[in-house]
Amino acid sequence: MKKISLILGALLFSTLFYKQDIGLNLALFSIISIIVLAIYNTKAFKQKGTIAFCMVSLITALAIFLYKSNLSIIANCIAFFTLIGHVSEHDSSIYINWLNGLYTFIAGFFHRNFNVIESQEKVVSKKKIDYLHWIKIIGIPVTVIIIFTLLYKDGNPMFKDIISEIDFGFINFQWLLFASLGYYLLYNISKPIQVNPATEIDLRTGNDLTNKGKLSIEVVKKENQLALVLIVLLNLLILFFLITDIAYLISANDFRASSFSSQVHNGINALIASIIIAIVIILYFFRGNLNFYKDNKNLKNVAYIWIILNTILVVNIVIKDCQYIYHFGFTYKRIGVLVYLLLTIIGLTTTAIKVKKIKNFWYLLRINTLTAFTILIVSCVINWDSYITTYNLYYAQSMDFKYLINLSNNNTFILKNYSDNVHLKESNKFEVDKKYRNYLFELKNNNWQEIHYDNFKIKQKR
């Protein structure tokens, strides 16, 4: 039964992807992959975490069917590797899941068949398959039969006519090779693999800092003084920067795109440098025994103040970016700035928790990578091109119409509807009509493997 599922999956893989673009096929392959994983790993699928990652993978697959964006494809691949890695070891961190999932998908066959562990060999005597024997038993008879068939053709006209009528043109060797690739990939993921020692180290490493050895009061006291002076000075500097920046923001009357762009980008550059330095300095000083020094209360307080001031800096940049969007509309870069700022606030929050709860670096890495993964999954289910186009057309004070035309086909129907109901320049109307015609042609020529939601939308309009 298990082998049959791999063979059927391989045939479906070739049917879905051979000479086909991405569409419904990737969503269906996600379902096939989950079925194969469930057949071979029934115990893992009794855990809530595995079911949750299955749902995440299916959600990203549905997003591909609905919108077919590059973001949803990337999210689906990452969710797929996360699921495989989670099945291999459900207690490992998410970045270890990615490592295990990717390694399993690419090299699972070779790992299981050629990476033999001697200690296991002594306990279990595994019967080896004689591949050479099977090659001989299949290859030699087939070769001999073909040779004798060619010889007999010249000795009997009737036999020659019968053999000539046999047409093997229906056999597509490329399709078969693609099916073989599908079998290889499904075989790889059927029994996910742990990459050691990375997985073992991750499982052994906790999130809490421990007191290593006896405290040297003199050394820790000096380090506490240094950290206190440094962070207090940095607090004063960032406070002065914020006061001047907010004063400029309130008094500014220059709403040109170039001016706004310069403000936002310069603010982001300052923010990146500030946050990186802040987190590195905090991690350095709170890396060990200073966490357990009884007189470190003042240092912790100024560290919290620094984190709060950096958060205010983030909010300040958010306000600038929102002003930029209000006047000139959405773009992917402006949305990316907001996503980065959200990640920054989360990073600052987890850093504050690290200081308060005496956590280590691995805590920050685990919680922040999981957060980034969650934001990626949420982002992939949003039709960004549709929202960008709708906002820029109907709400932005001004916009770059060519930018909207150059977005993916997810905004084609919105642009066409706008073009039909609002007076546009002839050049813009021509570009919209051209994009609309090309997209309709693409949808009508999609094979069933390539279809997505817009194929059904055009059928409803007929």
C-alpha angles and dihedrals in degrees: 000000000000093000090047090055090055093048093048090046091051092051090048090048091057091044091051101043110022105116090341132125122231116281134097089355095072091050091051092047089054089057092047091050092051091050091052091048091049093050093052099035107038094154093055091054091059089071122091092224092059092049090049093053089046089056091048091052091049092047091054089047089053089050089056090052092048101042110003094212127161089240093057091048091051091046091050092052093049092046089049093053090045091054093049092047092048091053090052092054120356095192097057125103119266094252088054087051088056091050094048093044095050093045092048093049093051105033109014094117095051093044094053096043104037106025096080118180111216095211091056091046091059093051099042121037102208118200110237123222113238098225092174090057092052091048089052095045092051104029101045098051092045092050093047092048091052092049094049092044090056090049094048091050091071093047101054124037093200092049088048091054092050093049091046090057091060108097120191092180090110089069110093107198092188089055089050091050089051089051088051089054089051091051090049093051094045091046088052094054096039091086109023117216133222118229108222142237087015093063094044093049091049092051092049094048116086130197099245129086117233130208105258110205131319118331116248098215094196094051094044091047092055091046090050091052092049093049092046094052093045097048093044090054091047089050090054091048096049090044091055090047092051094049093052093042094050091046090053091047092053095046098040117115099170107106099168115136092238092052094048091046091053092049094049096043094046089048091050092050091051090045094051092050093044096049095045092049092044094052094042092050093046091047090049098051095038094045098105144338095006087075089064097044107117094217097053095101094104091048091052091049094053089046089055090048090052091051090049092049090050088051089053088051088054091050090050091055090047090056091051092048092048090051089050090051093046093056102034107020136239126316129170090252092054091048089047089055090055092048091049091050090051090052089047093055090048090049091051091048093051090047089055089050089049090056095044098043095036095242126168134235092268090061090058092046094049098045095042096047089049089049092050090050091051092050090049091053093047091047094052094060092058119090094225096177090056094049094044091051096045094049095044094048099046109021113024117097089227135355148187104247093190089059090059092049091052093055120099123284091267089093098043098104092046091052092046092051091048091048092051094050104034129056110250135178111272092244092054093045090051091052092049093049091047092051091047094051093047092049093049089050090051093049094048091051096048115119116226090262091058101045123117137175096291090063088066092045093059090048090055091052093056 
